[in-house]
Amino acid sequence: MTETAPAPMEAKLVDTLPTEAGWQFEPKWDGFRAIAVRDGADIAIWSKSGKRLDRYFPELVAMLGALRSRRFAVDGEIILPRGDILSFDALQARLHPAASRIARLAKETPAQLMAFDILALDSEVLADRPLSERRLALERFYRANHVSGLLLSPKSEAVADAQAWLAASGGALDGVVAKRLADPYRGGERAMLKKKQLRTADCVVGGFRRHAGGSGVASLLLGLYDDSGKLNHVGFTSAIAAAERGRLADRLTPLIAAPGFTGKAPGGPSRWNSGKESSWESLRPELVVEVIYDQVTGDRFRHGTRLLRWRPDKAPAQCTMDQLVYELRPAELDAVI
């Protein structure tokens, strides 16, 4: 087996899906993108970034090793049911150095592979074939290897179906992908189109961070109230026009007061501040903004949000956690598949 990671075909973000003929639409699953490769007894699961994932998902290695097909390369998404949700948080917990913990989690919450493309099967190299042929080969592969843990992603050539998937999932899908039926597998290229599922939430501005120089606002810190009435930090937005950053600092400075967040608060190293402590100013909970977000992990926005508008008409107490659309539930998954 080659030790070179297959380059996955990637997607370009678009605002609208194509409506002309010649496209195939698929749900965009919220998990770990992976290409699973088997050559006899050798099995590798490659991440989008070219790293090996198989050690973190031994249950998937066992599943792939038990299939009737002994040579293949399948493109898909690793998803993980946990309780009544498909949890991205639980996937992240798998990336752990301790083999004993991984083995325990693999038994307690086994992952699944949602297959949506195929690059090779048996002695056939399929990557240079059009998608229409690859899909038939993928369906043939799935029928021959229909086991627990292996799922076949749905597809349609009707844009109406793509819109229906988003509606049926309650907004919890990551989006929809469009691929040209006539295209080969263009690994490493942004040859697909992706329409993200975006959602909005009204949040209290519980604090802010200044630019390193001290002038102007770098980001707003967002909060939502829980059932006990505590204001919890749920994320941030740095989507502020450069011309507004200084004026925004003037607006926020008179509101500086402790404690700002009365529940979970920001602070400590994170991937957003390069592992360094980042200071912030707490504010009286008087200002409300509406932000656009993509996904929720645990009890906060997974990524930075985009500022949509200020909401002077909204009372801060109305900004509660129940606005958030959480990870896809198995019942919603059944509706999509």
N, C-alpha and C positions, 0 to 999 in steps of 0.2 A: 504494500500500500504506500502511495506517495505521502510524504510528510509535508507537502505543499497544500495550503488551504485553498479550496475552490473559492473563486471570487464571486460573491452573490450579486445578482442583478438588483439594482437599487431603483429608488423612485424619486421623481421630481414632484414637489408639492404644487398643487393647483387649487384654484378656487371652485372650479366647476368640472364635472366629469364630461367626457366626450359623449355626444349623442348620435354620431354617425355610425354606420355599420362597420364591422371589422374589429371590434374590441371585445375583450372578455373582462368581466368584473368579478372581483373576489373580496370578501371581507378582509380588513386589515386587523389581524389578531394582536392583542396586547400581551406579548410575551418576549421570549428570547429568540431572535432569528437564528436559525441553525441549518446547516447542511450535514445530513447524516450519510456517511459513506461506509459501505461494507464490501470487503473483498475476502470471501471465505470466512476464516475465523477472525480476521482483523476488522475492527470496528472503530471508527472515529466520528466524533460529533464536533463540527467546527462552528465557532461563533462568527458573527458578521465581521468582527475585527481580525479574524484569522487565528484566534486562540482555541485551544482544545477545551471542550465542555464535558467530555465523556466522564471524567473522574467525578464531576459534580452530580451526574445523573446516572448512577449505576443501574437503576431500574429500566432506563431507556436502552442502555447497552444490552441488558439481558433480553429485553423485548426484541430489539433488532437482531440479536444473535439467534433468536428462536424462530425467525421468519423462514418460510420456505425458500424465498429468493435469497441467493447467496452472494450476488454481486449487484450493487446498485449505488446510486447517489441521489438522494432525495432532498429537496429544498422545502423547508417548512418553518413552523414556529413552535417552540416549547411553551406549553401552557401548564398551569398547575392549579387544580381544584383544591380549595382549602375550606372546609365547612361548606357554606352555601355560596361561596364566591370563587371566581378564578382570580388568584391573588398574585400580582406582580411582586408584592412585598415578600411573599413566600419564595418566589424564584430567587430574589436577591439573597435571601437567607441561605440558599444552597452554595453560594460562592464563598465557602468557608475552608480554611486550611485543615481542619480536623476531619479525617476520614471517618472516625466513629460517629461524629455528628451527622455527616452526610448520609451514612448508612442508616442511621435512625430516622432521619427525615424522609429518606427514600421509601421506607416502610410505612411511615405514618401518613405521608402526603405524597403519593407517587405522581410524577409528572406525566404528561402526554405529549405526543408529537402530532401536530396538525399539519399534514402534508398538503402542499399546493403546487409543487412542480417537481419534475424529475429530469436529471441530467444524464443518467445512464441506467440501463437495466440489462442484466445478464451480459451478453456480449455486444449489445448495441450501445453506441454513443449517441445520445439523444440531444445534446446541447445545441447542435447545429440544425436541428429540425424545427419547423414552425411550432408555435405554442399549440395549435389545434391538434397536431400529432402527439406532442408531449403529453397533453392532457389525456388523450386516449390511452397512452402507455401508463400514465399514473393511475388511471382507473383500473387498468388491467393488473397493475402491481397491487393495488389496494384489495381487489377481489381475491387475489391469490394469497393475500397475507392479512386477512381480516381478523385482527386480534385486539385484545384490550390494550389500550395505550397508544394505538395508532388510529388517527382520525383523518378523514378526507375532507378538506375544505370545500365548501360549495362554490359553484361558479355559475355565471349567467352571461348571456350576450345582450341582455335587456337592461338599460340603465334604470328602468322602473324597479327592477328587482334589487338593484344596489341601494336605491333610496329606501326600499321596504326593509332591507336588512338593518339599516340604521334606525328606522322607526321601531322595528320589532325588538331591538336590543335595548330599548329604553335609553339610547344615547351612550351606552357603555362600550360599544365597539371603538377601536382606535381610529377607524375610518374605513374607506373603501379604496381598493387598488384597481387600476385599469391597465390591461396589457393588450398589445396588438396580437391578434390571432396568427398573423403571418410572420411574426418575428421569431428568430432563433433566441436561445438563451444568451443574452448579452451581459455576461458576467463582468462586474466592475463598472458598468455604465448605468447612468440614471435613465433607463429605457422604459420604466413604468411611470404611470401617473398616480398620484396619491392625493385623495381629498380627506383631510383630517376631520375628525368629529370634534368640533369646538363647542364649548359650553360657557355659560356666564354665571357669575355669582356676585352678589353685593357684599362687600367686605368693609369692616371697620379699619381705618388706618390707625393702628395701635402704636406705631413708631416709624422711624426712618433712619437711614444711614446717610452720612455725608460723603462727598467725594474726599479722596485722600488729602487734598489741599485744604479741606475745611469749608470751601465755598460751594454752595449748591447741593441739591439733594441727589444722591446716587440711586437710592431705591426706597420705595414705600414698603413697610412691613404690614402685612395683612392679617386680620383676625376675624374669627367667627365665635359666637357664643354657643356654649354647650348647654345641656339640659339643666345643669346646676347654676347657670348664669355666669360662668367664668369665660373670659375672653381668651381664646387659644390662638397662638400664632399658627397660621396655616400656609404661609408662603410669602412671596414678595412680587413686586413689579418694578422693573427698572426701565420700562418702556415710556420714558419721559423725554419730551423734546428738549434739546440742548438749551434752547432759548428760555424754556420754562423752569429750568433747574434752580436758578438763582431766585426768581420770583416765588417759587414754591417754598424755598427755605424761609423767605420772609413771612410767608403765610403760616408755616408750621411752627416757627419759633415761639410765638406767644402761647402755643398749646402744649409746650413741653412741660410734662409733669409725670411723676411716678404714680402708679406702677406701670401704666400702659397695659400690658398683658397681665391678667390676673390668674390665668391657667398656665398652659405651656407657653414658654417665652423663647425668643431667639437667643442665640449666643453659642459660643464654642466653634471649633473648627468644622468646616464642611467643604464639600466639593465646590461650593459657590465662592468661597473665599480662599481657595488654594491651601486649605488646611491651616489657616491662620485665624487667630481670634479677630473678630470684627466688631467694633463698638457701634452702639446704636443709641438713639435718643427715644425715650418713651413719650407718648402723647396722651392727653386726655381723649377718651373715646368719643369724639364728636363728629368726625368726618367719615363719609361713606363714599366708596368708589365701586363702580361695576367693572369687573375684570373678565377677560376671556382666558380660559384655561383648557388644557387638553385632557389630562388624566389625574386621578387622585390615587395616592398610595398611602395606605394607613389612614391617617387623619389630616393629610396636608396635600397641597398641590405638588405633583411630582416635578414639574418644571416651572421656570419663571412664567408669570402671567403677562398679558398685554392689557394695558389700561384702556378701557373703552370710554368711560365718562365718569364725571363726578355726579353723586346722587344727593343733592341737598334736600330732596323731597323724601328721603328714606331715613327713618329713625334707626340709630345704631342698634338698638335692642332687637330690631327686626332681622338683623344679619346673623342667622343661625346656621348650625352645621347641616341641617336637613336640606340645604340647597345643593349639597354636593352629590354628584352622580358617581357612585362607587363602581368597583370593578365588576365585570360581567358575571352574572349568576348562571349556574347550570341550566335553570329553566329558560333563561334568555338564550343561552347557547343552543338549546334544543330548538328554539324558535327560528334561529338563523340557519342551522343545519337542516 
